[in-house]
Amino acid sequence: MDRHDWCTSVHHEQRIIEALQKVVEPTPAKVRKTLNSLGYIDERIHGLKQDGKTTRFYLDLREKGGKLCEAGRAAGATTDVTPCIAPATGPFTVKTEEQP
């Protein structure tokens, strides 16, 4: 990722974490609704999946040749969002993911 993607990722991570920490019982539907309320459209939300009391997801934030995506784990107070890398063009797939 370039410097722009890294700076942008911090902004996205902070606002997503803050919003999702307030979600009681973060089901995929509640997580999608929360992400939509932040302006993320359905076409950019991928892999919503319940994993016990946690919902995992990816956000495709690629634009203008960037490779930024975010990998999220909505789990109330322990919600976490980390940057990931996707191919700059073509269908959305995660190439690498930072582990918290």
Helices and strands as residue ranges (DSSP letters): H 3-20, H 28-37, G 42-44, E 45-51, E 54-60, E 68-74, G 76-78, E 80-85, E 96-97
